[in-house]
Amino acid sequence: MDGDAILLMLALGPASAAGFYWAMHRHYRNTDKSHAFEHETAVEVLALTGVEADRKVDEIRATRAPRIQGDNVGNHRQRVQPM
């Protein structure tokens, strides 16, 4: 090989890396296809109270117990099953 072919091969590596980076950036970012959400999307603001849709379903008391009834923390053989 002559000197020009070697220089061409050496320049081809960084050029192909830059091209691959640019192609992946365009593919995953889609900057040419995206839109400005803040400017192009209409958002309706509602009341934050939630009184219209919220209703009480249930009430849970005595949640300060340190253990859950029926837990198996102390029984290692019951917790870990061989595959």
PDB file of N, CA, C and O in Angstrom:
ATOM      1  N   MET A   1       0.833  -1.184   0.000  1.00  0.00           N
ATOM      2  CA  MET A   1       0.000   0.000   0.000  1.00  0.00           C
ATOM      3  C   MET A   1       0.871   1.238   0.000  1.00  0.00           C
ATOM      4  O   MET A   1       1.955   1.264   0.584  1.00  0.00           O
ATOM      5  N   ASP A   2       0.383   2.238  -0.653  1.00  0.00           N
ATOM      6  CA  ASP A   2       1.131   3.492  -0.645  1.00  0.00           C
ATOM      7  C   ASP A   2       0.657   4.376   0.505  1.00  0.00           C
ATOM      8  O   ASP A   2      -0.279   4.019   1.221  1.00  0.00           O
ATOM      9  N   GLY A   3       1.290   5.507   0.677  1.00  0.00           N
ATOM     10  CA  GLY A   3       1.020   6.399   1.804  1.00  0.00           C
ATOM     11  C   GLY A   3      -0.383   6.972   1.799  1.00  0.00           C
ATOM     12  O   GLY A   3      -0.978   7.169   2.859  1.00  0.00           O
ATOM     13  N   ASP A   4      -0.924   7.245   0.597  1.00  0.00           N
ATOM     14  CA  ASP A   4      -2.266   7.831   0.527  1.00  0.00           C
ATOM     15  C   ASP A   4      -3.339   6.841   0.982  1.00  0.00           C
ATOM     16  O   ASP A   4      -4.313   7.235   1.623  1.00  0.00           O
ATOM     17  N   ALA A   5      -3.166   5.574   0.659  1.00  0.00           N
ATOM     18  CA  ALA A   5      -4.144   4.564   1.057  1.00  0.00           C
ATOM     19  C   ALA A   5      -4.141   4.368   2.570  1.00  0.00           C
ATOM     20  O   ALA A   5      -5.189   4.163   3.182  1.00  0.00           O
ATOM     21  N   ILE A   6      -2.949   4.433   3.165  1.00  0.00           N
ATOM     22  CA  ILE A   6      -2.853   4.283   4.617  1.00  0.00           C
ATOM     23  C   ILE A   6      -3.515   5.463   5.315  1.00  0.00           C
ATOM     24  O   ILE A   6      -4.229   5.278   6.300  1.00  0.00           O
ATOM     25  N   LEU A   7      -3.284   6.678   4.813  1.00  0.00           N
ATOM     26  CA  LEU A   7      -3.925   7.857   5.397  1.00  0.00           C
ATOM     27  C   LEU A   7      -5.444   7.797   5.244  1.00  0.00           C
ATOM     28  O   LEU A   7      -6.181   8.206   6.141  1.00  0.00           O
ATOM     29  N   LEU A   8      -5.905   7.288   4.110  1.00  0.00           N
ATOM     30  CA  LEU A   8      -7.340   7.148   3.891  1.00  0.00           C
ATOM     31  C   LEU A   8      -7.938   6.153   4.886  1.00  0.00           C
ATOM     32  O   LEU A   8      -9.013   6.397   5.435  1.00  0.00           O
ATOM     33  N   MET A   9      -7.255   5.047   5.119  1.00  0.00           N
ATOM     34  CA  MET A   9      -7.737   4.053   6.080  1.00  0.00           C
ATOM     35  C   MET A   9      -7.738   4.617   7.503  1.00  0.00           C
ATOM     36  O   MET A   9      -8.655   4.342   8.277  1.00  0.00           O
ATOM     37  N   LEU A  10      -6.711   5.406   7.850  1.00  0.00           N
ATOM     38  CA  LEU A  10      -6.659   6.010   9.177  1.00  0.00           C
ATOM     39  C   LEU A  10      -7.757   7.050   9.369  1.00  0.00           C
ATOM     40  O   LEU A  10      -8.297   7.174  10.468  1.00  0.00           O
ATOM     41  N   ALA A  11      -8.092   7.789   8.338  1.00  0.00           N
ATOM     42  CA  ALA A  11      -9.138   8.809   8.432  1.00  0.00           C
ATOM     43  C   ALA A  11     -10.531   8.191   8.407  1.00  0.00           C
ATOM     44  O   ALA A  11     -11.489   8.788   8.899  1.00  0.00           O
ATOM     45  N   LEU A  12     -10.644   7.002   7.837  1.00  0.00           N
ATOM     46  CA  LEU A  12     -11.947   6.353   7.720  1.00  0.00           C
ATOM     47  C   LEU A  12     -12.504   5.945   9.089  1.00  0.00           C
ATOM     48  O   LEU A  12     -13.721   5.959   9.271  1.00  0.00           O
ATOM     49  N   GLY A  13     -11.666   5.589  10.037  1.00  0.00           N
ATOM     50  CA  GLY A  13     -12.122   5.181  11.373  1.00  0.00           C
ATOM     51  C   GLY A  13     -12.842   6.288  12.122  1.00  0.00           C
ATOM     52  O   GLY A  13     -14.002   6.110  12.493  1.00  0.00           O
ATOM     53  N   PRO A  14     -12.192   7.437  12.361  1.00  0.00           N
ATOM     54  CA  PRO A  14     -12.882   8.519  13.065  1.00  0.00           C
ATOM     55  C   PRO A  14     -14.079   9.069  12.289  1.00  0.00           C
ATOM     56  O   PRO A  14     -15.073   9.474  12.892  1.00  0.00           O
ATOM     57  N   ALA A  15     -13.992   9.087  10.961  1.00  0.00           N
ATOM     58  CA  ALA A  15     -15.117   9.590  10.165  1.00  0.00           C
ATOM     59  C   ALA A  15     -16.323   8.667  10.295  1.00  0.00           C
ATOM     60  O   ALA A  15     -17.453   9.141  10.414  1.00  0.00           O
ATOM     61  N   SER A  16     -16.097   7.364  10.276  1.00  0.00           N
ATOM     62  CA  SER A  16     -17.218   6.435  10.421  1.00  0.00           C
ATOM     63  C   SER A  16     -17.778   6.477  11.841  1.00  0.00           C
ATOM     64  O   SER A  16     -18.985   6.322  12.025  1.00  0.00           O
ATOM     65  N   ALA A  17     -16.933   6.680  12.841  1.00  0.00           N
ATOM     66  CA  ALA A  17     -17.415   6.802  14.221  1.00  0.00           C
ATOM     67  C   ALA A  17     -18.280   8.045  14.379  1.00  0.00           C
ATOM     68  O   ALA A  17     -19.328   7.992  15.022  1.00  0.00           O
ATOM     69  N   ALA A  18     -17.855   9.157  13.801  1.00  0.00           N
ATOM     70  CA  ALA A  18     -18.647  10.386  13.870  1.00  0.00           C
ATOM     71  C   ALA A  18     -19.969  10.219  13.128  1.00  0.00           C
ATOM     72  O   ALA A  18     -21.003  10.695  13.596  1.00  0.00           O
ATOM     73  N   GLY A  19     -19.948   9.558  11.990  1.00  0.00           N
ATOM     74  CA  GLY A  19     -21.181   9.314  11.243  1.00  0.00           C
ATOM     75  C   GLY A  19     -22.136   8.413  12.002  1.00  0.00           C
ATOM     76  O   GLY A  19     -23.344   8.653  12.002  1.00  0.00           O
ATOM     77  N   PHE A  20     -21.618   7.381  12.647  1.00  0.00           N
ATOM     78  CA  PHE A  20     -22.451   6.477  13.437  1.00  0.00           C
ATOM     79  C   PHE A  20     -23.062   7.212  14.622  1.00  0.00           C
ATOM     80  O   PHE A  20     -24.242   7.027  14.923  1.00  0.00           O
ATOM     81  N   TYR A  21     -22.268   8.047  15.303  1.00  0.00           N
ATOM     82  CA  TYR A  21     -22.777   8.826  16.433  1.00  0.00           C
ATOM     83  C   TYR A  21     -23.884   9.764  15.976  1.00  0.00           C
ATOM     84  O   TYR A  21     -24.919   9.868  16.635  1.00  0.00           O
ATOM     85  N   TRP A  22     -23.679  10.443  14.862  1.00  0.00           N
ATOM     86  CA  TRP A  22     -24.683  11.371  14.336  1.00  0.00           C
ATOM     87  C   TRP A  22     -25.968  10.625  13.974  1.00  0.00           C
ATOM     88  O   TRP A  22     -27.060  11.109  14.272  1.00  0.00           O
ATOM     89  N   ALA A  23     -25.858   9.461  13.339  1.00  0.00           N
ATOM     90  CA  ALA A  23     -27.039   8.685  12.949  1.00  0.00           C
ATOM     91  C   ALA A  23     -27.809   8.197  14.178  1.00  0.00           C
ATOM     92  O   ALA A  23     -29.039   8.253  14.193  1.00  0.00           O
ATOM     93  N   MET A  24     -27.111   7.723  15.200  1.00  0.00           N
ATOM     94  CA  MET A  24     -27.787   7.265  16.411  1.00  0.00           C
ATOM     95  C   MET A  24     -28.438   8.432  17.152  1.00  0.00           C
ATOM     96  O   MET A  24     -29.531   8.295  17.702  1.00  0.00           O
ATOM     97  N   HIS A  25     -27.764   9.573  17.162  1.00  0.00           N
ATOM     98  CA  HIS A  25     -28.332  10.751  17.811  1.00  0.00           C
ATOM     99  C   HIS A  25     -29.623  11.170  17.117  1.00  0.00           C
ATOM    100  O   HIS A  25     -30.616  11.457  17.787  1.00  0.00           O
ATOM    101  N   ARG A  26     -29.626  11.211  15.798  1.00  0.00           N
ATOM    102  CA  ARG A  26     -30.840  11.581  15.059  1.00  0.00           C
ATOM    103  C   ARG A  26     -31.926  10.533  15.226  1.00  0.00           C
ATOM    104  O   ARG A  26     -33.104  10.877  15.320  1.00  0.00           O
ATOM    105  N   HIS A  27     -31.557   9.274  15.265  1.00  0.00           N
ATOM    106  CA  HIS A  27     -32.549   8.206  15.376  1.00  0.00           C
ATOM    107  C   HIS A  27     -33.252   8.242  16.731  1.00  0.00           C
ATOM    108  O   HIS A  27     -34.475   8.119  16.788  1.00  0.00           O
ATOM    109  N   TYR A  28     -32.506   8.408  17.818  1.00  0.00           N
ATOM    110  CA  TYR A  28     -33.104   8.333  19.141  1.00  0.00           C
ATOM    111  C   TYR A  28     -33.643   9.663  19.639  1.00  0.00           C
ATOM    112  O   TYR A  28     -34.564   9.669  20.456  1.00  0.00           O
ATOM    113  N   ARG A  29     -33.122  10.762  19.194  1.00  0.00           N
ATOM    114  CA  ARG A  29     -33.598  12.060  19.662  1.00  0.00           C
ATOM    115  C   ARG A  29     -34.765  12.581  18.836  1.00  0.00           C
ATOM    116  O   ARG A  29     -35.618  13.292  19.368  1.00  0.00           O
ATOM    117  N   ASN A  30     -34.826  12.250  17.559  1.00  0.00           N
ATOM    118  CA  ASN A  30     -35.893  12.710  16.667  1.00  0.00           C
ATOM    119  C   ASN A  30     -36.085  14.223  16.763  1.00  0.00           C
ATOM    120  O   ASN A  30     -37.213  14.709  16.838  1.00  0.00           O
ATOM    121  N   THR A  31     -34.988  14.954  16.761  1.00  0.00           N
ATOM    122  CA  THR A  31     -35.090  16.398  16.923  1.00  0.00           C
ATOM    123  C   THR A  31     -35.823  17.056  15.765  1.00  0.00           C
ATOM    124  O   THR A  31     -36.415  18.121  15.941  1.00  0.00           O
ATOM    125  N   ASP A  32     -35.799  16.456  14.603  1.00  0.00           N
ATOM    126  CA  ASP A  32     -36.501  17.063  13.480  1.00  0.00           C
ATOM    127  C   ASP A  32     -37.990  16.731  13.491  1.00  0.00           C
ATOM    128  O   ASP A  32     -38.754  17.338  12.741  1.00  0.00           O
ATOM    129  N   LYS A  33     -38.421  15.781  14.326  1.00  0.00           N
ATOM    130  CA  LYS A  33     -39.820  15.375  14.358  1.00  0.00           C
ATOM    131  C   LYS A  33     -40.523  15.773  15.652  1.00  0.00           C
ATOM    132  O   LYS A  33     -41.732  15.577  15.773  1.00  0.00           O
ATOM    133  N   SER A  34     -39.810  16.318  16.604  1.00  0.00           N
ATOM    134  CA  SER A  34     -40.421  16.643  17.887  1.00  0.00           C
ATOM    135  C   SER A  34     -41.125  17.995  17.830  1.00  0.00           C
ATOM    136  O   SER A  34     -40.904  18.785  16.913  1.00  0.00           O
ATOM    137  N   HIS A  35     -41.960  18.242  18.806  1.00  0.00           N
ATOM    138  CA  HIS A  35     -42.644  19.527  18.892  1.00  0.00           C
ATOM    139  C   HIS A  35     -42.447  20.095  20.290  1.00  0.00           C
ATOM    140  O   HIS A  35     -42.084  19.374  21.220  1.00  0.00           O
ATOM    141  N   ALA A  36     -42.686  21.369  20.427  1.00  0.00           N
ATOM    142  CA  ALA A  36     -42.536  22.032  21.714  1.00  0.00           C
ATOM    143  C   ALA A  36     -43.830  21.844  22.496  1.00  0.00           C
ATOM    144  O   ALA A  36     -44.819  22.522  22.219  1.00  0.00           O
ATOM    145  N   PHE A  37     -43.840  20.941  23.461  1.00  0.00           N
ATOM    146  CA  PHE A  37     -45.052  20.613  24.206  1.00  0.00           C
ATOM    147  C   PHE A  37     -45.624  21.843  24.899  1.00  0.00           C
ATOM    148  O   PHE A  37     -46.838  22.046  24.905  1.00  0.00           O
ATOM    149  N   GLU A  38     -44.760  22.657  25.476  1.00  0.00           N
ATOM    150  CA  GLU A  38     -45.226  23.808  26.239  1.00  0.00           C
ATOM    151  C   GLU A  38     -45.928  24.834  25.359  1.00  0.00           C
ATOM    152  O   GLU A  38     -46.817  25.543  25.832  1.00  0.00           O
ATOM    153  N   HIS A  39     -45.545  24.927  24.085  1.00  0.00           N
ATOM    154  CA  HIS A  39     -46.100  25.952  23.205  1.00  0.00           C
ATOM    155  C   HIS A  39     -47.195  25.424  22.293  1.00  0.00           C
ATOM    156  O   HIS A  39     -48.078  26.189  21.905  1.00  0.00           O
ATOM    157  N   GLU A  40     -47.170  24.158  21.941  1.00  0.00           N
ATOM    158  CA  GLU A  40     -48.095  23.631  20.939  1.00  0.00           C
ATOM    159  C   GLU A  40     -49.207  22.758  21.511  1.00  0.00           C
ATOM    160  O   GLU A  40     -50.024  22.249  20.744  1.00  0.00           O
ATOM    161  N   THR A  41     -49.269  22.567  22.830  1.00  0.00           N
ATOM    162  CA  THR A  41     -50.275  21.707  23.435  1.00  0.00           C
ATOM    163  C   THR A  41     -51.134  22.525  24.385  1.00  0.00           C
ATOM    164  O   THR A  41     -50.625  23.229  25.257  1.00  0.00           O
ATOM    165  N   ALA A  42     -52.447  22.421  24.200  1.00  0.00           N
ATOM    166  CA  ALA A  42     -53.373  23.119  25.088  1.00  0.00           C
ATOM    167  C   ALA A  42     -53.619  22.259  26.323  1.00  0.00           C
ATOM    168  O   ALA A  42     -53.968  21.083  26.212  1.00  0.00           O
ATOM    169  N   VAL A  43     -53.435  22.850  27.491  1.00  0.00           N
ATOM    170  CA  VAL A  43     -53.622  22.138  28.746  1.00  0.00           C
ATOM    171  C   VAL A  43     -54.700  22.858  29.538  1.00  0.00           C
ATOM    172  O   VAL A  43     -54.622  24.066  29.762  1.00  0.00           O
ATOM    173  N   GLU A  44     -55.712  22.096  29.961  1.00  0.00           N
ATOM    174  CA  GLU A  44     -56.783  22.676  30.759  1.00  0.00           C
ATOM    175  C   GLU A  44     -56.458  22.469  32.231  1.00  0.00           C
ATOM    176  O   GLU A  44     -56.212  21.344  32.667  1.00  0.00           O
ATOM    177  N   VAL A  45     -56.458  23.537  32.982  1.00  0.00           N
ATOM    178  CA  VAL A  45     -56.138  23.475  34.402  1.00  0.00           C
ATOM    179  C   VAL A  45     -57.434  23.337  35.184  1.00  0.00           C
ATOM    180  O   VAL A  45     -58.356  24.133  35.008  1.00  0.00           O
ATOM    181  N   LEU A  46     -57.506  22.329  36.047  1.00  0.00           N
ATOM    182  CA  LEU A  46     -58.685  22.089  36.866  1.00  0.00           C
ATOM    183  C   LEU A  46     -58.391  22.455  38.311  1.00  0.00           C
ATOM    184  O   LEU A  46     -57.242  22.686  38.687  1.00  0.00           O
ATOM    185  N   ALA A  47     -59.435  22.505  39.107  1.00  0.00           N
ATOM    186  CA  ALA A  47     -59.274  22.802  40.525  1.00  0.00           C
ATOM    187  C   ALA A  47     -58.487  21.678  41.202  1.00  0.00           C
ATOM    188  O   ALA A  47     -58.683  20.504  40.891  1.00  0.00           O
ATOM    189  N   LEU A  48     -57.615  22.035  42.108  1.00  0.00           N
ATOM    190  CA  LEU A  48     -56.760  21.056  42.770  1.00  0.00           C
ATOM    191  C   LEU A  48     -57.373  20.475  44.036  1.00  0.00           C
ATOM    192  O   LEU A  48     -56.739  19.657  44.702  1.00  0.00           O
ATOM    193  N   THR A  49     -58.582  20.875  44.381  1.00  0.00           N
ATOM    194  CA  THR A  49     -59.169  20.389  45.628  1.00  0.00           C
ATOM    195  C   THR A  49     -59.551  18.925  45.540  1.00  0.00           C
ATOM    196  O   THR A  49     -59.381  18.197  46.518  1.00  0.00           O
ATOM    197  N   GLY A  50     -60.057  18.469  44.414  1.00  0.00           N
ATOM    198  CA  GLY A  50     -60.441  17.077  44.264  1.00  0.00           C
ATOM    199  C   GLY A  50     -61.724  16.717  44.968  1.00  0.00           C
ATOM    200  O   GLY A  50     -62.050  15.535  45.079  1.00  0.00           O
ATOM    201  N   VAL A  51     -62.462  17.695  45.446  1.00  0.00           N
ATOM    202  CA  VAL A  51     -63.684  17.446  46.195  1.00  0.00           C
ATOM    203  C   VAL A  51     -64.745  16.805  45.307  1.00  0.00           C
ATOM    204  O   VAL A  51     -65.576  16.037  45.793  1.00  0.00           O
ATOM    205  N   GLU A  52     -64.727  17.109  44.028  1.00  0.00           N
ATOM    206  CA  GLU A  52     -65.763  16.625  43.124  1.00  0.00           C
ATOM    207  C   GLU A  52     -65.729  15.110  42.967  1.00  0.00           C
ATOM    208  O   GLU A  52     -66.787  14.487  42.877  1.00  0.00           O
ATOM    209  N   ALA A  53     -64.557  14.503  42.933  1.00  0.00           N
ATOM    210  CA  ALA A  53     -64.451  13.079  42.628  1.00  0.00           C
ATOM    211  C   ALA A  53     -64.030  12.226  43.820  1.00  0.00           C
ATOM    212  O   ALA A  53     -64.180  11.005  43.772  1.00  0.00           O
ATOM    213  N   ASP A  54     -63.513  12.823  44.877  1.00  0.00           N
ATOM    214  CA  ASP A  54     -63.009  12.041  46.003  1.00  0.00           C
ATOM    215  C   ASP A  54     -64.133  11.639  46.947  1.00  0.00           C
ATOM    216  O   ASP A  54     -65.017  12.435  47.262  1.00  0.00           O
ATOM    217  N   ARG A  55     -64.080  10.395  47.388  1.00  0.00           N
ATOM    218  CA  ARG A  55     -65.001   9.928  48.409  1.00  0.00           C
ATOM    219  C   ARG A  55     -64.253   8.919  49.276  1.00  0.00           C
ATOM    220  O   ARG A  55     -63.371   8.207  48.795  1.00  0.00           O
ATOM    221  N   LYS A  56     -64.609   8.866  50.539  1.00  0.00           N
ATOM    222  CA  LYS A  56     -63.940   7.975  51.478  1.00  0.00           C
ATOM    223  C   LYS A  56     -64.406   6.544  51.239  1.00  0.00           C
ATOM    224  O   LYS A  56     -65.606   6.282  51.167  1.00  0.00           O
ATOM    225  N   VAL A  57     -63.462   5.626  51.116  1.00  0.00           N
ATOM    226  CA  VAL A  57     -63.792   4.236  50.833  1.00  0.00           C
ATOM    227  C   VAL A  57     -63.686   3.384  52.091  1.00  0.00           C
ATOM    228  O   VAL A  57     -64.611   2.637  52.411  1.00  0.00           O
ATOM    229  N   ASP A  58     -62.582   3.487  52.801  1.00  0.00           N
ATOM    230  CA  ASP A  58     -62.347   2.623  53.949  1.00  0.00           C
ATOM    231  C   ASP A  58     -61.450   3.346  54.938  1.00  0.00           C
ATOM    232  O   ASP A  58     -60.866   4.383  54.624  1.00  0.00           O
ATOM    233  N   GLU A  59     -61.351   2.792  56.128  1.00  0.00           N
ATOM    234  CA  GLU A  59     -60.488   3.370  57.147  1.00  0.00           C
ATOM    235  C   GLU A  59     -59.682   2.251  57.782  1.00  0.00           C
ATOM    236  O   GLU A  59     -60.248   1.252  58.229  1.00  0.00           O
ATOM    237  N   ILE A  60     -58.362   2.411  57.827  1.00  0.00           N
ATOM    238  CA  ILE A  60     -57.480   1.405  58.409  1.00  0.00           C
ATOM    239  C   ILE A  60     -56.908   1.980  59.694  1.00  0.00           C
ATOM    240  O   ILE A  60     -56.381   3.093  59.709  1.00  0.00           O
ATOM    241  N   ARG A  61     -57.016   1.211  60.770  1.00  0.00           N
ATOM    242  CA  ARG A  61     -56.519   1.669  62.068  1.00  0.00           C
ATOM    243  C   ARG A  61     -55.468   0.692  62.590  1.00  0.00           C
ATOM    244  O   ARG A  61     -55.342  -0.423  62.085  1.00  0.00           O
ATOM    245  N   ALA A  62     -54.733   1.110  63.580  1.00  0.00           N
ATOM    246  CA  ALA A  62     -53.735   0.288  64.273  1.00  0.00           C
ATOM    247  C   ALA A  62     -52.652  -0.195  63.313  1.00  0.00           C
ATOM    248  O   ALA A  62     -52.363  -1.389  63.245  1.00  0.00           O
ATOM    249  N   THR A  63     -52.061   0.730  62.581  1.00  0.00           N
ATOM    250  CA  THR A  63     -50.990   0.372  61.650  1.00  0.00           C
ATOM    251  C   THR A  63     -49.610   0.511  62.279  1.00  0.00           C
ATOM    252  O   THR A  63     -48.610   0.523  61.561  1.00  0.00           O
ATOM    253  N   ARG A  64     -49.533   0.614  63.590  1.00  0.00           N
ATOM    254  CA  ARG A  64     -48.241   0.771  64.254  1.00  0.00           C
ATOM    255  C   ARG A  64     -47.654  -0.563  64.702  1.00  0.00           C
ATOM    256  O   ARG A  64     -46.633  -0.577  65.389  1.00  0.00           O
ATOM    257  N   ALA A  65     -48.258  -1.656  64.341  1.00  0.00           N
ATOM    258  CA  ALA A  65     -47.735  -2.968  64.733  1.00  0.00           C
ATOM    259  C   ALA A  65     -46.384  -3.195  64.063  1.00  0.00           C
ATOM    260  O   ALA A  65     -46.246  -2.931  62.868  1.00  0.00           O
ATOM    261  N   PRO A  66     -45.373  -3.683  64.809  1.00  0.00           N
ATOM    262  CA  PRO A  66     -44.047  -3.857  64.218  1.00  0.00           C
ATOM    263  C   PRO A  66     -43.950  -5.057  63.278  1.00  0.00           C
ATOM    264  O   PRO A  66     -43.023  -5.121  62.471  1.00  0.00           O
ATOM    265  N   ARG A  67     -44.867  -5.994  63.358  1.00  0.00           N
ATOM    266  CA  ARG A  67     -44.818  -7.197  62.525  1.00  0.00           C
ATOM    267  C   ARG A  67     -46.141  -7.368  61.792  1.00  0.00           C
ATOM    268  O   ARG A  67     -47.171  -6.852  62.227  1.00  0.00           O
ATOM    269  N   ILE A  68     -46.110  -8.072  60.710  1.00  0.00           N
ATOM    270  CA  ILE A  68     -47.307  -8.418  59.962  1.00  0.00           C
ATOM    271  C   ILE A  68     -47.740  -9.803  60.413  1.00  0.00           C
ATOM    272  O   ILE A  68     -46.916 -10.708  60.541  1.00  0.00           O
ATOM    273  N   GLN A  69     -49.022  -9.962  60.651  1.00  0.00           N
ATOM    274  CA  GLN A  69     -49.534 -11.245  61.121  1.00  0.00           C
ATOM    275  C   GLN A  69     -49.299 -12.313  60.055  1.00  0.00           C
ATOM    276  O   GLN A  69     -49.663 -12.127  58.894  1.00  0.00           O
ATOM    277  N   GLY A  70     -48.691 -13.432  60.450  1.00  0.00           N
ATOM    278  CA  GLY A  70     -48.444 -14.533  59.532  1.00  0.00           C
ATOM    279  C   GLY A  70     -47.141 -14.420  58.755  1.00  0.00           C
ATOM    280  O   GLY A  70     -46.940 -15.173  57.803  1.00  0.00           O
ATOM    281  N   ASP A  71     -46.246 -13.503  59.128  1.00  0.00           N
ATOM    282  CA  ASP A  71     -44.984 -13.390  58.388  1.00  0.00           C
ATOM    283  C   ASP A  71     -44.093 -14.605  58.659  1.00  0.00           C
ATOM    284  O   ASP A  71     -44.293 -15.318  59.642  1.00  0.00           O
ATOM    285  N   ASN A  72     -43.129 -14.830  57.800  1.00  0.00           N
ATOM    286  CA  ASN A  72     -42.237 -15.986  57.950  1.00  0.00           C
ATOM    287  C   ASN A  72     -40.776 -15.540  57.987  1.00  0.00           C
ATOM    288  O   ASN A  72     -39.909 -16.197  57.411  1.00  0.00           O
ATOM    289  N   VAL A  73     -40.508 -14.435  58.657  1.00  0.00           N
ATOM    290  CA  VAL A  73     -39.152 -13.911  58.738  1.00  0.00           C
ATOM    291  C   VAL A  73     -38.247 -14.848  59.528  1.00  0.00           C
ATOM    292  O   VAL A  73     -37.082 -15.025  59.171  1.00  0.00           O
ATOM    293  N   GLY A  74     -38.760 -15.446  60.587  1.00  0.00           N
ATOM    294  CA  GLY A  74     -37.936 -16.299  61.429  1.00  0.00           C
ATOM    295  C   GLY A  74     -37.703 -17.689  60.870  1.00  0.00           C
ATOM    296  O   GLY A  74     -36.812 -18.386  61.355  1.00  0.00           O
ATOM    297  N   ASN A  75     -38.449 -18.120  59.886  1.00  0.00           N
ATOM    298  CA  ASN A  75     -38.331 -19.473  59.351  1.00  0.00           C
ATOM    299  C   ASN A  75     -37.680 -19.407  57.973  1.00  0.00           C
ATOM    300  O   ASN A  75     -38.359 -19.249  56.958  1.00  0.00           O
ATOM    301  N   HIS A  76     -36.362 -19.529  57.955  1.00  0.00           N
ATOM    302  CA  HIS A  76     -35.625 -19.401  56.703  1.00  0.00           C
ATOM    303  C   HIS A  76     -35.974 -20.508  55.718  1.00  0.00           C
ATOM    304  O   HIS A  76     -36.078 -20.251  54.518  1.00  0.00           O
ATOM    305  N   ARG A  77     -36.154 -21.709  56.189  1.00  0.00           N
ATOM    306  CA  ARG A  77     -36.438 -22.842  55.294  1.00  0.00           C
ATOM    307  C   ARG A  77     -37.789 -22.679  54.599  1.00  0.00           C
ATOM    308  O   ARG A  77     -37.964 -23.154  53.476  1.00  0.00           O
ATOM    309  N   GLN A  78     -38.725 -22.028  55.238  1.00  0.00           N
ATOM    310  CA  GLN A  78     -40.028 -21.811  54.615  1.00  0.00           C
ATOM    311  C   GLN A  78     -39.946 -20.689  53.573  1.00  0.00           C
ATOM    312  O   GLN A  78     -40.622 -20.745  52.546  1.00  0.00           O
ATOM    313  N   ARG A  79     -39.118 -19.670  53.838  1.00  0.00           N
ATOM    314  CA  ARG A  79     -39.005 -18.537  52.925  1.00  0.00           C
ATOM    315  C   ARG A  79     -38.253 -18.890  51.659  1.00  0.00           C
ATOM    316  O   ARG A  79     -38.668 -18.503  50.567  1.00  0.00           O
ATOM    317  N   VAL A  80     -37.137 -19.629  51.786  1.00  0.00           N
ATOM    318  CA  VAL A  80     -36.262 -19.894  50.650  1.00  0.00           C
ATOM    319  C   VAL A  80     -36.523 -21.304  50.151  1.00  0.00           C
ATOM    320  O   VAL A  80     -36.287 -22.281  50.861  1.00  0.00           O
ATOM    321  N   GLN A  81     -37.006 -21.399  48.942  1.00  0.00           N
ATOM    322  CA  GLN A  81     -37.279 -22.694  48.327  1.00  0.00           C
ATOM    323  C   GLN A  81     -36.155 -23.017  47.347  1.00  0.00           C
ATOM    324  O   GLN A  81     -35.762 -22.141  46.578  1.00  0.00           O
ATOM    325  N   PRO A  82     -35.617 -24.248  47.344  1.00  0.00           N
ATOM    326  CA  PRO A  82     -34.577 -24.589  46.360  1.00  0.00           C
ATOM    327  C   PRO A  82     -35.168 -24.634  44.954  1.00  0.00           C
ATOM    328  O   PRO A  82     -36.318 -25.029  44.764  1.00  0.00           O
ATOM    329  N   MET A  83     -34.379 -24.230  43.989  1.00  0.00           N
ATOM    330  CA  MET A  83     -34.844 -24.207  42.596  1.00  0.00           C
ATOM    331  C   MET A  83     -34.778 -25.584  41.999  1.00  0.00           C
ATOM    332  O   MET A  83     -35.128 -25.769  40.833  1.00  0.00           O
TER     333      MET A  83
END
